[in-house]
Amino acid sequence: MSAIYEEIKFEDLSPEEKLRGEAPSELEVPGAQKPESVEVRREINPNTE
């Protein structure tokens, strides 16, 4: 883990960031898909559209 990741905790996020489920860009994992990705939605529930 990077030092930046260790310093930033969920409690440190603003209420708006918590509600949106967004994390600071420093916490992004390389190769991870974003929740709003269509492919992820289809994997979770193929009947949505």
Summary of the structure (lengths in Angstrom):
residues: 49
radius of gyration: 13.8
end to end distance: 37.2
largest distance: 41.2
contacts: 70
relative contact order: 0.13
helix: 49%
strand: 0%
